[in-house]
Amino acid sequence: MTVSSWESVEVPAGWTLLVHPELESTNSEVLRRAGQLDHGTVVVAERQTAGRGRRGAPWLARPGEGLTFSVWLRPEAARALWPRLSLAAGLAVAEAMQAFGIEAQIKWPNDLLVDGRKLCGILVEAGAHGVVVGIGINVNGSDFPPELDGQATSMRLAGGRDFEPGEVLGLVLRSLHRLAGRIGADFPELIDRIRERCALRGHRVRLESGSGPLCGVVEGIGDRGELVVVADDGRHEILQAHEVRVVD
């Protein structure tokens, strides 16, 4: 897809689409320019050379294969609720994938899986006056680095055909637009839809949280978006974790 063809992407009313042939990181670009950007500004990189996942893990994208973009939002909800955008964004992508015939599950708090393999990563970072939602989707890739062998997938591999990145972007943005404003009073309804797609329920996991390492079986997702884990020493409710690994 060339830069000029992005003009056909259907973005939500009032949102703005900015496309760059190459960026180090769309999240970094948005945070750098946050003071100049309006709510709903979307920054796309056709090629991303130094993208970041959680804990600084790299997320690279090649033109036509990966879709990497970040959305600058100024939520009306209290700042303490902004982390819920990870789950809202995950649901937005999952429901967009369903429209393309791909069933994706949400791996709390920020990944989407298809048949146990990673399709999408999400990174939410707060700024002084808003929050950036970074999303990376494997669209048409089929050749992954050796370290990701058996761990990654793409829409092409899952759906059996090539997909138009601009069409995928438009559908995800419209879905995110509907859901991002519902992290406050309307969050319980979102949680019900997120629970239906929880990839971790019933699995034994190991995670790192602010209180230290924890190993246990995932009971599900709580009303505030927390991961509920049953360990040997009891029931734990985890609102934030650095890393969650399935160990069973």
JOZIHU-V738569 format. One record per residue. N is the residue number from 0. RES is the residue in three letters. SS is DSSP state (hx for helix, st for strand, lp for the rest). PSI is psi as a letter, one per 30 degrees, with the letter a starting at -180 (none if undefined). NEAR is the number of other C-alpha atoms within 12 Angstrom. Layout:
[[N | RES | SS | PSI | NEAR] [N | RES | SS | PSI | NEAR]]
//
This chain:
[[0 | MET | lp | k | 25] [1 | THR | lp | l | 19] [2 | VAL | lp | e | 22] [3 | SER | hx | f | 15] [4 | SER | hx | f | 15] [5 | TRP | hx | f | 27] [6 | GLU | hx | f | 18] [7 | SER | hx | f | 18] [8 | VAL | lp | k | 29] [9 | GLU | lp | j | 23] [10 | VAL | lp | l | 30] [11 | PRO | lp | l | 23] [12 | ALA | lp | k | 16] [13 | GLY | lp | f | 15] [14 | TRP | lp | l | 24] [15 | THR | st | k | 26] [16 | LEU | st | k | 33] [17 | LEU | st | k | 30] [18 | VAL | st | k | 31] [19 | HIS | st | k | 25] [20 | PRO | lp | e | 26] [21 | GLU | lp | k | 26] [22 | LEU | st | l | 29] [23 | GLU | lp | e | 25] [24 | SER | lp | k | 36] [25 | THR | hx | e | 47] [26 | ASN | hx | e | 40] [27 | SER | hx | e | 33] [28 | GLU | hx | e | 33] [29 | VAL | hx | e | 37] [30 | LEU | hx | e | 30] [31 | ARG | hx | e | 17] [32 | ARG | lp | g | 21] [33 | ALA | hx | e | 30] [34 | GLY | hx | f | 19] [35 | GLN | hx | f | 14] [36 | LEU | lp | k | 27] [37 | ASP | lp | l | 25] [38 | HIS | lp | k | 31] [39 | GLY | lp | g | 32] [40 | THR | st | k | 38] [41 | VAL | st | k | 43] [42 | VAL | st | k | 46] [43 | VAL | st | k | 45] [44 | ALA | st | k | 44] [45 | GLU | lp | e | 35] [46 | ARG | lp | k | 31] [47 | GLN | st | k | 34] [48 | THR | st | f | 22] [49 | ALA | st | h | 23] [50 | GLY | st | l | 37] [51 | ARG | st | k | 31] [52 | GLY | lp | a | 30] [53 | ARG | hx | k | 26] [54 | ARG | hx | g | 17] [55 | GLY | hx | g | 13] [56 | ALA | lp | k | 15] [57 | PRO | st | k | 19] [58 | TRP | st | j | 37] [59 | LEU | st | l | 33] [60 | ALA | st | k | 35] [61 | ARG | lp | k | 30] [62 | PRO | lp | k | 28] [63 | GLY | lp | f | 29] [64 | GLU | lp | e | 34] [65 | GLY | st | l | 42] [66 | LEU | st | j | 44] [67 | THR | st | k | 49] [68 | PHE | st | l | 52] [69 | SER | st | k | 47] [70 | VAL | st | k | 49] [71 | TRP | st | k | 46] [72 | LEU | st | k | 39] [73 | ARG | lp | i | 28] [74 | PRO | lp | k | 31] [75 | GLU | lp | f | 19] [76 | ALA | lp | l | 22] [77 | ALA | lp | k | 19] [78 | ARG | hx | e | 21] [79 | ALA | hx | f | 17] [80 | LEU | hx | f | 29] [81 | TRP | hx | e | 33] [82 | PRO | hx | f | 35] [83 | ARG | hx | f | 44] [84 | LEU | hx | f | 49] [85 | SER | hx | e | 41] [86 | LEU | hx | e | 48] [87 | ALA | hx | e | 47] [88 | ALA | hx | e | 47] [89 | GLY | hx | e | 49] [90 | LEU | hx | e | 48] [91 | ALA | hx | e | 43] [92 | VAL | hx | e | 49] [93 | ALA | hx | e | 43] [94 | GLU | hx | e | 33] [95 | ALA | hx | e | 31] [96 | MET | hx | e | 37] [97 | GLN | hx | e | 23] [98 | ALA | hx | f | 19] [99 | PHE | lp | g | 25] [100 | GLY | lp | g | 18] [101 | ILE | lp | k | 28] [102 | GLU | lp | j | 29] [103 | ALA | lp | k | 38] [104 | GLN | st | l | 37] [105 | ILE | st | j | 43] [106 | LYS | st | j | 41] [107 | TRP | lp | k | 47] [108 | PRO | lp | f | 43] [109 | ASN | lp | g | 42] [110 | ASP | st | l | 43] [111 | LEU | st | k | 45] [112 | LEU | st | k | 37] [113 | VAL | st | k | 34] [114 | ASP | lp | h | 23] [115 | GLY | lp | g | 26] [116 | ARG | st | k | 28] [117 | LYS | st | k | 32] [118 | LEU | st | e | 46] [119 | CYS | st | k | 44] [120 | GLY | st | k | 43] [121 | ILE | st | k | 48] [122 | LEU | st | j | 42] [123 | VAL | st | k | 40] [124 | GLU | st | k | 33] [125 | ALA | st | k | 29] [126 | GLY | lp | a | 24] [127 | ALA | lp | e | 16] [128 | HIS | lp | g | 23] [129 | GLY | lp | a | 34] [130 | VAL | st | k | 40] [131 | VAL | st | k | 43] [132 | VAL | st | j | 48] [133 | GLY | st | k | 46] [134 | ILE | st | k | 50] [135 | GLY | st | k | 49] [136 | ILE | st | k | 46] [137 | ASN | st | j | 46] [138 | VAL | lp | d | 39] [139 | ASN | lp | g | 30] [140 | GLY | lp | k | 30] [141 | SER | lp | f | 26] [142 | ASP | lp | j | 21] [143 | PHE | lp | l | 24] [144 | PRO | lp | l | 14] [145 | PRO | hx | e | 9] [146 | GLU | hx | f | 9] [147 | LEU | hx | g | 16] [148 | ASP | lp | k | 13] [149 | GLY | lp | f | 18] [150 | GLN | lp | f | 20] [151 | ALA | st | l | 32] [152 | THR | lp | a | 35] [153 | SER | lp | l | 40] [154 | MET | hx | e | 42] [155 | ARG | hx | e | 29] [156 | LEU | hx | e | 25] [157 | ALA | hx | e | 30] [158 | GLY | hx | f | 26] [159 | GLY | lp | g | 17] [160 | ARG | lp | l | 17] [161 | ASP | lp | l | 22] [162 | PHE | lp | k | 29] [163 | GLU | lp | j | 27] [164 | PRO | hx | e | 36] [165 | GLY | hx | e | 34] [166 | GLU | hx | e | 26] [167 | VAL | hx | e | 40] [168 | LEU | hx | e | 41] [169 | GLY | hx | e | 32] [170 | LEU | hx | e | 27] [171 | VAL | hx | e | 42] [172 | LEU | hx | e | 43] [173 | ARG | hx | e | 28] [174 | SER | hx | e | 29] [175 | LEU | hx | e | 38] [176 | HIS | hx | e | 34] [177 | ARG | hx | e | 25] [178 | LEU | hx | f | 33] [179 | ALA | hx | f | 41] [180 | GLY | lp | g | 28] [181 | ARG | lp | g | 29] [182 | ILE | lp | f | 34] [183 | GLY | lp | c | 27] [184 | ALA | lp | f | 17] [185 | ASP | lp | g | 21] [186 | PHE | hx | e | 27] [187 | PRO | hx | e | 20] [188 | GLU | hx | e | 20] [189 | LEU | hx | e | 33] [190 | ILE | hx | e | 33] [191 | ASP | hx | e | 21] [192 | ARG | hx | e | 25] [193 | ILE | hx | e | 42] [194 | ARG | hx | e | 33] [195 | GLU | lp | f | 22] [196 | ARG | lp | g | 32] [197 | CYS | st | j | 38] [198 | ALA | lp | f | 37] [199 | LEU | lp | f | 35] [200 | ARG | lp | k | 28] [201 | GLY | lp | f | 20] [202 | HIS | lp | k | 25] [203 | ARG | st | k | 25] [204 | VAL | st | l | 31] [205 | ARG | st | k | 25] [206 | LEU | st | l | 31] [207 | GLU | st | j | 20] [208 | SER | st | a | 21] [209 | GLY | lp | f | 14] [210 | SER | lp | g | 14] [211 | GLY | st | a | 14] [212 | PRO | st | l | 19] [213 | LEU | st | k | 33] [214 | CYS | st | k | 29] [215 | GLY | st | a | 33] [216 | VAL | st | k | 30] [217 | VAL | st | k | 37] [218 | GLU | st | e | 26] [219 | GLY | st | a | 36] [220 | ILE | st | k | 35] [221 | GLY | lp | l | 27] [222 | ASP | lp | f | 25] [223 | ARG | lp | g | 31] [224 | GLY | lp | g | 35] [225 | GLU | lp | l | 29] [226 | LEU | st | k | 39] [227 | VAL | st | j | 35] [228 | VAL | st | k | 34] [229 | VAL | st | j | 25] [230 | ALA | st | l | 21] [231 | ASP | lp | e | 12] [232 | ASP | lp | g | 11] [233 | GLY | st | a | 15] [234 | ARG | st | k | 19] [235 | HIS | st | k | 27] [236 | GLU | st | j | 27] [237 | ILE | st | j | 34] [238 | LEU | lp | e | 28] [239 | GLN | lp | k | 27] [240 | ALA | st | k | 28] [241 | HIS | st | e | 25] [242 | GLU | st | k | 27] [243 | VAL | st | k | 32] [244 | ARG | st | k | 26] [245 | VAL | st | k | 23] [246 | VAL | lp | g | 16] [247 | ASP | lp | none | 14]]
//
